[in-house]
Amino acid sequence: MQQENEYRIMPLLPLRGVLVFPYTVIHLDVGRKKSVNAIEEAMLADKEIFLVTQKDAQNEDPYEDDIYHIGTIAEIRQILKMPGGTMRILVEGLCRAQIKEFIAMEPYMKVKVEQFKENNLEKDAEIEALMRTLVSQFEQYVRMSKKIPPETVISVVAIEEPGRLADVIASHLTLKIDEKQRILEALDVNKRLEYLCEILAKEMEVLELERKINIRVRKQMEKTQKEYYLREQMKAIQKELGEKDEKSMEIEEWKEKIEKANLPKHAREKAYKELERLEKMPPMVAEAVVVRNYLDWLLSLPWSVETRDRLDIKVAEEILEREHYGLKKPKERIIEYLAIRKLAKKMKGPILCLVGPPGVGKTSLGRSVAHALNRNFVRISLGGIRDEAEIRGHRRTYVGSMPGRILQGMKQAGSKNPVFLLDEIDKMTMDFRGDPASALLEVLDPEQNNSFSDHYLEIPFDLSKVMFITTANSVHNIPRPLLDRMEIIELGGYTEEDKLHIAMDYLIPKQIKEHGLKETNISFSEGAIRKIIREYTREAGVRNLERQIAAICRKVARKVVEDRNYYARITANSVVNMLGPEKYRYGTAEKENQVGVATGLAWTETGGDILAVEVALLKGKGNLTLTGKLGDVMKESAQAALTYVRSRAEELGISDEVRDSYDVHLHVPEGAIPKDGPSAGITIATALASAMSGKPVRSDVAMTGEITLRGRVLPIGGVKEKVLAAHRAGINTVILPAENKKDLEEIPANVKKKMRFVLVEHMDEVLKETLVKDQA
């Protein structure tokens, strides 16, 4: 028997991923040169070698700090040399030992170790209890794990030494190296037994969870297998009875739908091809859902459904007149289309573009056109669209793909010849996802839209019979290639008389109905409507007018709730009580003739407006200062106007001192609003000529026109809107370029009667008309 604290010098064998306990016999494969040398040295001596586990199994050449310092002294029982210079050895663990000193590292590791002798403890009650607990837990562990032979339990039960029992059990457990090392380093037997009991308790908890999971998985598998078996049986029974399974029934239903859909040849071939793919797919595969959605879209489109046009021109004309006041040109165009449809059966649908300020009835006119033609109506808004896929659809490879808005609208319409309204076509934008305006080219080109291609559908769809109507506030914001494919119909603003008729005939009855009132509760006088138009709204359309009428109806509705018999007669005087103080001053033109102030006419997206141009002279060096947030074009017009006025100083009665020694400050009021365009040229020139000559400008004259350095007056746009703005402001004389004479035909007759138009070709004619000769 060895003595305690015995020191020995021995060869060391570092182990990778393996730990050897005392009293255990194990095979080890050795291949490293140092390890082979250590075994050969041990065989030359007493066949004993010191076995220690590496901390990192991947380390090929470990040093002092790379190995644990407590290991097992083992006896080499057998050596078997393997091909390639490796060895397989059979070792038996003898006892624990601890490294005290490293003697050598080459040609093998030699160490001085302290050998620990296992104390033969007397079995007290605590150790006996720990041993019994450990054996009981080990038996239960063997039963649950089923990885250790049952014979092992018999050999373990027969061990009476506590330390040996712990080591033998630990050698049979599947533990991590650091946990096994902790057991090996537990020199106190009591602690070793306790630690093993704790480890076995945890392992059994894990095994119990594994068992429950396995049972659950097995039950699920059994259920799945049972369902599969029953389905196969059901298929066999259905086959014997001549019945069809669920998938076959679905395929038959799709075939019936395809036959009933009356598809064109290319669409029918595509549908059958997709159905063939669906038939070959397993029912629950994700691709099957994509094919079903595609077939659903393909069959829901109106390939051959067509409504019959109402070709009675008189009836259509009555409907348009009843639903819309004014709008002569658009109505004429619709009636012309009906007349041609009556004469020529095969005709491509026109592409109309209704351009005008907000609130003039562009969108509602599209609905009326559909009613007049007896066609289905569909509307989509293009405002803010920036993705090409919104028009052309997404490829089917994308998750959640679907057709574009055009085909969605056709499905909604339910016929292949609806009136299709594309609202706000000038509000589209573009970004990295493509240009939707370019995608619309194929839709709105009569030569191409008979075979419109959607990315989702992948087959052409005929849009040639669709009557497309687009709306826009401004022609300038519509891309030129798109504009080229459309027929422009301009809707100017309404006159006061137009607004009065629209309010009395359309807006008031509509708002009375929407607010739950009756004609016995409220009525409007003509004076009240005129007051609202003049002093509570300033617009080309009638949208704000309708809002003000709605505000009055709300106040009356509240009174009617309190008193059922309440009746309100809305007059010009009661409007102020209902709507508060006036928001706008009627007739915003200057009341008196003033020096250096001229009234111009401007076009905006909300209609026409009047524009005051003010000029002041200051002692200086002849510099020009411009304020009022003017654009580059307007600044250049001001420069040209000043050059013209200075060049004509002698004829205009301007002194040399004023011409050369005074700075000119030109300001356009409402400075927060951006202003641009060349049409203010003659207005600026008039204001400059007035300020520099000291002659007042007539306050009852408004003007518009572009000026050149030589004083020529060039034509401008938006004549109708500008003239209506002058009419609203109470101005009765308008100066226009002579080349704009043709545009006077668009101005309503009742406005034309009340106004005087002066057509000019040169700035001299303008000044002759505007400057007051005798100063008052």
C-alpha positions in Angstrom: 0.0 0.0 0.0 1.3 3.4 -1.0 2.1 6.1 1.5 0.2 9.5 1.6 1.9 12.4 0.0 4.3 10.3 -2.0 6.1 12.2 -4.7 7.0 10.6 -8.0 8.6 11.6 -11.3 6.6 10.2 -14.2 6.0 10.7 -18.0 2.8 12.7 -18.7 0.2 11.9 -21.4 -2.1 14.9 -22.2 -5.6 13.7 -23.2 -7.9 15.5 -25.7 -11.7 15.3 -24.9 -11.3 12.3 -22.6 -10.9 12.0 -18.8 -9.9 8.8 -17.0 -11.1 8.1 -13.5 -9.4 5.7 -11.0 -10.7 2.1 -11.1 -11.8 2.4 -14.7 -10.4 0.6 -17.8 -10.4 2.4 -21.1 -8.9 2.3 -24.6 -7.0 5.4 -25.8 -5.7 6.3 -29.3 -2.3 8.0 -29.2 -0.7 9.7 -32.3 1.3 12.8 -31.2 5.1 12.3 -31.1 5.5 13.4 -27.5 2.7 11.2 -26.4 4.2 8.1 -28.2 7.6 8.9 -26.5 5.9 9.1 -23.1 4.3 5.7 -23.5 7.6 4.1 -24.6 9.3 5.6 -21.6 6.6 4.3 -19.3 6.9 0.8 -20.8 10.6 0.8 -20.1 10.0 1.6 -16.4 7.0 0.4 -14.4 4.3 0.7 -17.1 2.7 3.5 -15.1 1.9 6.9 -16.7 0.2 10.1 -15.6 -3.0 11.0 -17.5 -4.2 14.6 -17.5 -6.9 16.2 -19.7 -6.2 19.3 -21.9 -8.3 22.4 -21.3 -8.6 22.9 -25.1 -9.0 19.8 -27.2 -7.9 21.6 -30.4 -4.4 22.4 -29.0 -1.8 20.2 -30.7 1.2 21.1 -28.5 0.0 21.9 -25.0 2.2 23.6 -22.3 2.0 23.9 -18.5 -1.1 26.3 -18.5 -2.9 24.3 -21.2 -3.6 21.2 -19.0 -5.4 20.6 -15.8 -3.0 19.9 -12.9 -5.0 17.1 -11.2 -5.2 13.8 -13.1 -5.0 10.0 -12.8 -2.0 7.7 -12.5 -2.8 4.7 -14.7 -1.2 1.4 -15.6 -0.7 0.5 -19.2 -2.2 -3.0 -19.7 -1.9 -3.4 -23.4 -0.4 -1.7 -26.5 -1.5 -2.2 -30.1 0.5 -0.4 -32.8 -1.8 0.9 -35.6 -0.9 1.9 -39.2 0.5 5.4 -39.6 2.6 5.4 -36.4 -0.3 5.6 -34.0 -1.0 3.4 -30.9 -4.0 2.1 -29.2 -3.4 1.5 -25.5 -5.5 -0.1 -22.8 -5.1 1.7 -19.4 -6.5 1.2 -15.9 -6.8 4.2 -13.6 -5.1 3.6 -10.3 -5.3 6.8 -8.2 -5.5 10.6 -8.2 -2.3 12.7 -8.4 -1.4 16.4 -8.7 1.4 18.0 -10.7 3.9 19.7 -8.5 6.6 20.5 -11.0 7.3 20.2 -14.7 10.7 18.4 -15.1 11.0 18.3 -18.9 8.9 19.2 -22.0 11.0 17.3 -24.6 11.1 14.6 -26.0 8.1 14.0 -23.8 6.5 15.7 -20.9 8.0 14.6 -17.6 6.5 15.8 -14.3 6.9 15.5 -10.5 3.5 14.5 -9.0 2.0 14.2 -5.6 0.1 10.9 -5.4 -3.1 10.9 -3.3 -4.1 7.8 -1.4 -7.8 7.1 -1.1 -8.7 7.1 2.7 -10.5 4.0 3.9 -13.2 5.8 5.7 -15.5 4.1 8.1 -19.0 4.2 6.8 -21.0 6.5 9.0 -24.7 7.1 8.6 -24.2 10.1 6.3 -21.9 8.3 3.9 -24.2 5.2 3.9 -27.2 7.4 3.0 -25.2 9.2 0.2 -24.1 5.8 -1.2 -27.6 4.4 -1.2 -29.0 7.6 -2.8 -26.4 7.6 -5.4 -26.9 3.9 -6.3 -30.7 4.5 -6.4 -30.3 7.5 -8.7 -27.9 5.7 -10.9 -30.3 2.7 -11.3 -33.1 5.2 -12.3 -30.7 7.0 -14.7 -29.8 3.7 -16.4 -33.5 2.8 -16.8 -34.3 6.3 -18.3 -31.3 6.8 -20.5 -31.2 3.3 -22.0 -27.6 4.0 -23.1 -25.9 2.0 -20.3 -26.2 -1.8 -20.2 -28.3 -3.1 -17.2 -25.4 -5.4 -16.2 -23.4 -2.2 -15.2 -25.9 -1.6 -12.3 -25.1 -5.1 -10.9 -21.4 -4.4 -10.8 -21.9 -0.9 -9.3 -24.2 -2.2 -6.5 -21.5 -4.6 -5.4 -18.9 -1.8 -4.8 -18.6 -1.0 -1.1 -15.8 1.6 -1.0 -17.5 5.1 -1.3 -14.7 6.7 -3.3 -14.5 3.9 -5.8 -18.3 3.9 -6.1 -18.3 7.6 -7.0 -15.5 7.2 -9.6 -17.1 4.2 -11.3 -20.5 5.9 -11.6 -18.9 9.1 -12.8 -17.0 7.2 -15.6 -20.4 5.9 -16.9 -22.1 9.3 -17.1 -22.2 11.4 -20.3 -20.9 14.7 -18.9 -18.9 17.7 -20.1 -15.1 17.6 -19.4 -15.2 20.4 -16.9 -17.9 18.6 -14.9 -15.9 15.4 -14.9 -12.7 17.3 -13.9 -14.7 18.8 -11.0 -15.5 15.3 -9.8 -11.9 14.2 -10.2 -10.7 17.2 -8.2 -13.1 16.4 -5.3 -10.6 14.8 -3.0 -13.1 14.7 -0.1 -15.3 11.6 -0.7 -18.3 13.2 1.0 -18.2 16.2 -1.4 -17.7 13.9 -4.3 -20.8 11.8 -3.5 -22.9 15.0 -2.9 -21.8 16.5 -6.2 -22.6 13.3 -8.1 -26.1 13.1 -6.5 -26.7 16.7 -7.6 -25.5 16.0 -11.2 -27.7 12.8 -11.4 -30.7 14.7 -10.3 -30.2 17.4 -13.0 -29.6 14.7 -15.7 -32.8 12.9 -14.7 -34.8 16.1 -15.1 -33.4 16.6 -18.6 -34.1 12.9 -19.4 -37.7 13.3 -18.2 -38.2 16.4 -20.4 -36.7 14.4 -23.4 -39.1 11.6 -22.7 -42.1 13.9 -22.6 -41.0 15.6 -25.9 -40.5 12.2 -27.5 -43.9 11.0 -26.4 -45.5 14.2 -27.8 -43.6 13.9 -31.1 -44.4 10.2 -31.4 -48.1 11.0 -30.8 -48.1 13.7 -33.5 -46.3 11.4 -35.9 -48.8 8.6 -35.2 -51.7 11.1 -35.8 -50.2 12.2 -39.1 -49.6 8.6 -40.2 -53.1 7.7 -39.2 -54.5 10.7 -41.1 -52.4 9.8 -44.1 -53.5 6.1 -43.9 -57.2 7.2 -43.6 -56.9 9.6 -46.6 -55.4 6.8 -48.7 -58.2 4.5 -47.6 -60.8 7.2 -48.5 -59.2 7.7 -51.9 -59.3 4.0 -52.6 -63.0 3.8 -51.5 -63.9 6.9 -53.6 -62.1 5.3 -56.6 -64.1 2.1 -56.1 -67.3 4.0 -55.8 -66.5 6.2 -58.8 -66.4 9.4 -56.7 -63.7 12.2 -56.9 -61.4 13.4 -54.2 -61.2 17.0 -53.0 -58.4 18.1 -55.3 -60.1 16.5 -58.4 -63.3 18.3 -57.5 -61.4 21.6 -57.3 -59.8 21.1 -60.7 -63.2 20.3 -62.2 -64.7 23.5 -60.7 -61.9 25.6 -62.2 -62.5 23.9 -65.6 -66.2 24.8 -65.4 -65.3 28.4 -64.5 -62.9 28.7 -67.5 -65.5 27.3 -69.9 -68.2 29.7 -68.6 -65.9 32.8 -68.6 -65.9 33.0 -72.4 -62.2 34.0 -72.5 -60.4 34.9 -75.7 -58.1 32.2 -77.1 -54.8 33.4 -75.6 -56.4 33.9 -72.2 -58.1 30.4 -72.2 -54.8 28.7 -73.2 -53.0 30.5 -70.3 -55.8 29.5 -67.9 -55.5 25.8 -68.8 -51.7 25.9 -68.6 -51.9 27.3 -65.1 -54.6 24.8 -64.2 -52.3 22.0 -65.4 -49.6 23.3 -63.1 -52.0 23.4 -60.2 -53.1 19.8 -60.8 -49.5 18.6 -60.5 -48.8 20.5 -57.3 -49.4 19.1 -53.7 -52.5 20.9 -52.3 -50.8 22.7 -49.4 -47.7 24.0 -51.2 -47.3 27.8 -51.2 -47.1 28.0 -55.0 -50.6 26.5 -55.3 -52.0 29.6 -53.5 -50.3 31.9 -56.1 -51.7 29.9 -59.0 -55.2 30.0 -57.5 -55.0 33.8 -57.0 -53.8 34.2 -60.6 -56.7 32.1 -62.0 -59.1 34.0 -59.9 -57.9 37.3 -61.3 -57.8 35.9 -64.9 -61.4 34.8 -64.7 -62.8 37.9 -62.9 -61.7 40.3 -65.6 -64.3 41.4 -68.2 -62.8 39.8 -71.3 -66.0 39.7 -73.3 -68.6 41.6 -71.1 -69.7 44.7 -72.8 -72.5 47.2 -72.0 -74.7 48.6 -74.7 -74.2 52.3 -75.3 -77.1 54.8 -75.1 -76.9 56.2 -78.6 -79.9 58.6 -78.2 -78.2 62.0 -78.5 -81.2 63.9 -77.2 -81.5 61.8 -74.0 -77.7 62.1 -73.4 -77.9 65.8 -73.9 -80.7 66.1 -71.4 -78.8 64.1 -68.8 -75.7 66.3 -69.2 -77.7 69.5 -69.0 -79.6 68.3 -66.0 -76.5 67.2 -64.0 -74.1 70.0 -65.0 -74.5 73.7 -65.6 -72.4 75.3 -68.3 -69.3 73.3 -69.5 -70.3 73.8 -73.2 -67.2 72.4 -74.8 -67.0 69.1 -72.9 -70.7 68.5 -73.5 -70.3 69.1 -77.2 -67.4 66.7 -77.3 -69.4 63.9 -75.7 -72.3 64.4 -78.0 -70.0 64.3 -81.0 -68.5 61.0 -79.8 -72.1 59.6 -79.5 -72.9 60.7 -83.0 -69.8 59.0 -84.4 -70.6 55.8 -82.4 -74.0 55.7 -84.0 -72.5 56.0 -87.5 -69.3 53.9 -87.1 -69.7 50.8 -85.0 -66.0 50.1 -84.6 -64.4 53.1 -83.0 -61.5 53.5 -80.6 -62.3 55.1 -77.3 -61.2 58.7 -77.1 -58.7 59.9 -74.5 -60.0 63.2 -73.1 -58.1 65.4 -70.6 -60.2 67.9 -68.6 -57.9 70.7 -67.4 -59.1 73.3 -65.0 -58.9 74.8 -61.6 -60.2 72.8 -58.5 -63.9 72.8 -57.9 -65.1 73.3 -61.5 -66.6 69.8 -61.7 -64.0 67.8 -63.7 -64.5 64.5 -61.7 -68.3 64.8 -61.4 -68.5 65.5 -65.2 -66.8 62.1 -65.8 -69.5 60.4 -63.8 -72.2 62.3 -65.8 -70.6 61.1 -69.0 -70.9 57.5 -67.9 -74.5 58.1 -67.0 -75.2 59.7 -70.4 -73.6 56.9 -72.3 -75.2 54.2 -70.1 -71.8 52.8 -69.3 -70.2 51.6 -66.1 -68.0 54.1 -64.3 -64.7 53.6 -62.5 -62.4 56.2 -61.0 -58.8 55.9 -59.7 -56.7 58.7 -58.3 -53.2 59.1 -59.6 -52.2 61.7 -57.0 -48.9 60.8 -55.3 -48.3 57.6 -57.3 -44.6 57.0 -57.7 -44.3 53.3 -58.4 -44.5 51.9 -61.9 -46.0 48.7 -60.5 -49.1 50.7 -59.4 -50.0 50.9 -63.1 -48.5 47.8 -64.6 -48.7 45.4 -61.6 -46.1 43.3 -59.8 -44.4 40.2 -61.1 -45.8 37.0 -59.7 -42.4 36.1 -58.2 -43.0 38.8 -55.4 -44.9 38.0 -52.2 -48.4 39.6 -52.3 -48.2 40.5 -55.9 -51.3 41.7 -57.7 -52.3 43.4 -61.0 -51.9 47.2 -61.4 -54.6 49.8 -60.8 -55.7 49.7 -64.4 -56.8 46.0 -64.4 -58.1 46.4 -60.8 -60.3 49.2 -62.2 -61.4 47.0 -65.1 -62.4 44.2 -62.7 -64.3 46.8 -60.6 -66.1 48.2 -63.7 -67.3 44.7 -64.7 -67.3 45.5 -68.5 -64.7 46.0 -71.2 -66.1 49.4 -72.3 -66.5 51.6 -69.1 -65.9 55.3 -68.7 -62.5 55.2 -66.8 -61.6 58.3 -65.0 -57.9 58.9 -64.2 -58.0 61.7 -61.6 -55.2 64.1 -60.9 -52.9 62.9 -63.7 -50.6 66.0 -63.1 -49.9 64.9 -59.5 -47.9 61.8 -60.3 -44.2 61.7 -59.2 -41.3 59.4 -60.0 -38.5 57.8 -58.0 -36.1 54.8 -58.0 -39.1 52.5 -58.4 -39.8 53.7 -61.9 -41.9 56.4 -63.7 -45.6 55.7 -63.6 -46.3 58.4 -66.3 -44.2 56.3 -68.8 -46.2 53.2 -67.8 -49.4 55.1 -68.6 -48.2 55.8 -72.2 -49.4 52.3 -73.3 -52.7 52.7 -71.5 -53.5 56.1 -73.1 -52.2 55.5 -76.6 -55.1 54.4 -78.9 -52.7 52.7 -81.2 -51.3 50.5 -78.4 -53.9 50.0 -75.7 -55.7 47.1 -77.6 -52.9 44.9 -76.2 -52.1 46.4 -72.8 -49.6 44.2 -70.9 -49.7 43.9 -67.1 -46.7 42.4 -65.4 -48.9 40.2 -63.2 -51.3 39.0 -65.9 -48.5 38.4 -68.5 -51.0 38.3 -71.4 -52.4 41.3 -73.3 -55.7 42.9 -72.3 -57.8 45.0 -74.7 -58.4 48.5 -73.5 -59.3 50.0 -76.9 -63.1 50.2 -76.1 -62.6 52.0 -72.8 -63.4 55.7 -72.8 -60.5 57.3 -70.8 -61.1 60.7 -69.1 -58.2 62.2 -67.3 -58.3 65.3 -65.1 -55.6 67.9 -64.2 -55.3 71.3 -62.7 -52.4 72.3 -64.9 -51.2 71.2 -68.4 -47.6 72.2 -67.5 -47.2 69.4 -65.0 -48.3 66.6 -67.4 -45.3 64.9 -69.1 -45.1 65.9 -72.8 -45.3 62.3 -74.3 -48.4 61.7 -72.2 -50.0 65.0 -73.1 -49.4 64.2 -76.8 -51.8 61.2 -76.5 -54.7 63.1 -75.0 -57.3 65.6 -76.3 -57.2 68.7 -74.1 -60.5 70.2 -73.0 -60.0 73.3 -70.8 -62.6 74.1 -68.2 -62.3 77.7 -67.1 -63.6 79.2 -63.9 -67.3 80.1 -63.4 -68.7 83.6 -63.6 -70.8 85.0 -60.8 -74.0 84.3 -62.8 -72.8 80.7 -63.4 -72.1 80.2 -59.7 -75.6 81.7 -58.8 -77.3 79.2 -61.1 -75.2 76.2 -59.8 -75.9 77.2 -56.2 -79.7 77.5 -56.7 -80.2 74.5 -59.0 -77.6 72.0 -57.6 -75.7 72.9 -54.4 -78.6 74.1 -52.2 -81.0 71.1 -52.9 -78.0 68.8 -52.4 -77.0 70.3 -49.0 -80.6 70.5 -47.8 -81.0 66.8 -48.5 -77.6 65.8 -46.9 -78.3 67.8 -43.7 -81.7 66.1 -43.3 -83.6 69.4 -43.8 -86.7 70.1 -45.9 -87.6 73.0 -48.2 -90.1 74.1 -45.4 -87.1 74.6 -43.0 -84.8 76.7 -45.1 -84.6 78.9 -48.3 -82.0 81.1 -49.8 -82.5 84.5 -51.5 -80.6 85.4 -54.6 -79.0 88.3 -52.7 -77.7 85.9 -50.1 -76.0 83.7 -52.7 -74.4 86.7 -54.4 -73.1 88.0 -51.0 -71.5 84.6 -50.3 -70.0 84.4 -53.7 -68.6 88.0 -53.6 -67.5 88.3 -49.9 -67.0 84.8 -48.6 -65.3 83.0 -51.5 -62.6 83.8 -54.0 -62.2 80.8 -56.4 -62.7 79.7 -59.9 -64.9 76.7 -59.0 -67.7 76.2 -56.5 -66.1 74.0 -53.8 -65.9 76.8 -51.1 -69.3 78.1 -52.1 -70.7 74.7 -51.3 -68.9 74.6 -48.0 -70.4 78.0 -47.0 -73.9 76.8 -47.9 -73.2 73.6 -45.8 -72.2 75.8 -42.9 -75.5 77.7 -43.0 -77.4 74.4 -43.3 -75.7 73.1 -40.2 -76.7 76.1 -38.1 -80.3 75.8 -39.3 -80.3 72.0 -38.6 -79.4 72.7 -35.0 -82.4 75.1 -34.7 -84.7 72.5 -36.4 -83.7 69.9 -33.8 -84.8 72.3 -31.0 -88.0 73.4 -32.9 -89.5 71.1 -35.6 -91.4 74.0 -37.2 -88.4 76.3 -37.5 -88.0 78.1 -40.8 -85.1 80.3 -41.9 -85.2 82.6 -44.9 -81.5 83.3 -45.7 -81.0 86.9 -47.0 -78.0 89.0 -47.6 -78.3 90.6 -44.1 -78.6 87.2 -42.3 -75.5 85.8 -44.1 -73.3 87.8 -41.8 -75.0 86.4 -38.7 -74.5 82.9 -40.0 -71.0 83.1 -41.4 -69.4 85.9 -39.5 -67.6 89.0 -40.9 -66.8 89.1 -44.7 -63.6 87.3 -45.6 -62.9 89.1 -48.9 -63.5 92.6 -50.2 -65.6 92.5 -53.3 -63.9 94.4 -56.2 -60.3 94.4 -55.0 -59.1 96.8 -57.7 -57.8 100.2 -56.7 -60.5 102.7 -56.1 -58.6 105.8 -57.2 -56.0 106.5 -59.9 -52.5 106.4 -58.4 -49.0 107.1 -59.6 -46.7 104.1 -59.8 -49.5 101.5 -59.2 -50.8 99.3 -62.1 -53.2 96.4 -62.0 -52.1 93.2 -63.8 -53.8 89.8 -64.4 -52.3 86.5 -63.3 -53.1 82.8 -63.9 -53.0 80.3 -61.0 -54.0 76.7 -60.6 -57.0 77.8 -58.7 -58.1 80.2 -61.5 -57.3 83.8 -62.4 -56.4 86.6 -60.0 -55.6 90.3 -60.1 -52.0 91.4 -59.3 -51.0 94.9 -58.1 -47.6 96.2 -59.2 -46.1 99.1 -57.1 -43.1 101.2 -58.0 -41.3 103.8 -55.8 -38.4 106.1 -56.8 -35.6 106.9 -54.4 -32.6 109.2 -54.9 -29.7 107.0 -56.0 -27.7 105.8 -59.0 -30.4 104.2 -61.2 -30.4 100.7 -59.6 -33.4 98.4 -59.8 -34.6 96.6 -56.6 -37.2 93.8 -57.0 -39.3 92.4 -54.0 -42.3 90.2 -53.6 -40.8 86.7 -54.1 -40.6 87.0 -57.9 -39.3 84.2 -60.1 -36.5 84.4 -62.6 -38.8 85.0 -65.6 -40.6 87.8 -63.9 -37.3 89.5 -62.8 -36.2 89.4 -66.5 -39.5 91.0 -67.5 -38.9 93.8 -65.0 -35.4 94.4 -66.4 -36.8 94.5 -70.0 -39.6 96.9 -69.0 -37.2 99.3 -67.2 -34.9 99.3 -70.2 -37.9 100.1 -72.5 -39.1 102.9 -70.3 -35.7 104.5 -70.0 -35.2 104.2 -73.8 -38.5 106.1 -74.3 -37.9 108.7 -71.5 -38.1 111.7 -73.8 -41.5 110.7 -75.4 -42.9 109.8 -71.9 -41.9 113.1 -70.4 -39.3 111.7 -68.0 -36.5 114.0 -67.0 -32.8 113.0 -67.4 -32.4 113.4 -63.6 -35.2 110.9 -62.8 -34.0 108.5 -65.5 -30.3 108.4 -64.4 -30.2 109.5 -60.7 -33.1 107.7 -59.1 -33.2 104.1 -57.9 -36.3 102.1 -58.7 -37.9 99.8 -56.2 -40.6 97.5 -57.7 -42.7 95.5 -55.3 -45.6 93.0 -55.9 -47.8 92.7 -52.8 -48.5 89.4 -51.0 -44.8 88.8 -50.8 -45.1 85.3 -49.3 -46.7 83.9 -52.5 -44.2 82.9 -55.3 -44.9 84.7 -58.6 -43.4 84.0 -62.0 -44.1 84.2 -65.7 -43.7 86.8 -68.5 -47.3 88.0 -68.7 -46.7 90.8 -66.1 -44.4 92.6 -68.5 -46.7 95.4 -69.7 -48.1 95.9 -66.2 -44.6 96.4 -64.8 -43.7 98.8 -67.7 -46.9 100.8 -67.1 -46.2 101.1 -63.3 -42.6 102.2 -64.1 -43.7 104.8 -66.7 -46.2 106.2 -64.3 -43.8 106.5 -61.4 -41.0 108.1 -63.5 -43.3 110.5 -65.4 -45.6 111.3 -62.5 -48.7 110.4 -64.4 -51.4 108.3 -62.5 -52.6 105.0 -63.9 -56.3 104.4 -64.4 -57.6 102.2 -61.6 -60.4 100.7 -63.7 -58.0 99.1 -66.2 -56.3 95.7 -65.8 -53.7 94.3 -68.3 -51.7 91.2 -69.2 -49.0 90.7 -71.9 -45.3 90.0 -72.4 -43.0 92.9 -73.4 -39.9 93.0 -75.5 -37.1 95.6 -75.3 -38.5 97.3 -78.4 -41.9 97.6 -76.7 -43.7 94.8 -78.7 -46.5 93.1 -76.8 -46.5 89.3 -77.1 -49.4 86.8 -76.5 -50.0 85.0 -73.2 -52.1 82.1 -71.9 -55.0 81.7 -69.5 -57.0 84.6 -71.0 -60.4 83.3 -69.9 -59.4 82.9 -66.3 -57.7 86.3 -66.2 -60.7 88.1 -67.7 -63.1 86.4 -65.2 -60.7 87.5 -62.4 -61.0 91.1 -63.6 -64.8 90.8 -63.8 -64.9 89.5 -60.2 -62.8 92.4 -59.1 -65.1 95.0 -60.7 -62.8 96.0 -63.5 -64.5 96.8 -66.8 -61.5 97.4 -69.1 -58.9 94.8 -69.9 -55.9 95.3 -72.1 -54.8 92.1 -74.0 -52.2 91.3 -76.7 -53.7 91.6 -80.2 -52.7 87.9 -80.9 -55.0 86.8 -78.1 -58.1 88.0 -80.0 -59.0 84.4 -80.8 -59.2 83.5 -77.0 -62.1 86.0 -76.5 -64.5 83.5 -78.0 -64.1 81.3 -74.9 -65.3 84.2 -72.6 -69.0 83.9 -71.6 -71.3 86.2 -73.5 -72.8 87.9 -70.4 -69.2 88.8 -69.2 -68.2 90.0 -72.6 -71.1 92.4 -72.7 -70.1 94.1 -69.5 -66.4 94.5 -70.3 -64.4 96.5 -72.8 -61.4 94.8 -74.4 -58.4 96.8 -75.8 -56.2 94.7 -78.1 -52.7 96.1 -78.4 -49.5 95.3 -80.4 -47.1 97.8 -78.9 -46.4 99.3 -75.4 -47.1 102.8 -76.7 -50.8 101.8 -77.2 -50.9 100.4 -73.6 -49.5 103.7 -72.1 -51.9 105.7 -74.2 -54.8 103.7 -72.7 -53.6 103.5 -69.1 -51.9 106.8 -68.2 -54.1 109.7 -67.2 -53.0 112.8 -69.1 -54.3 115.5 -66.8 -53.1 115.0 -63.2 -55.9 115.3 -60.8 
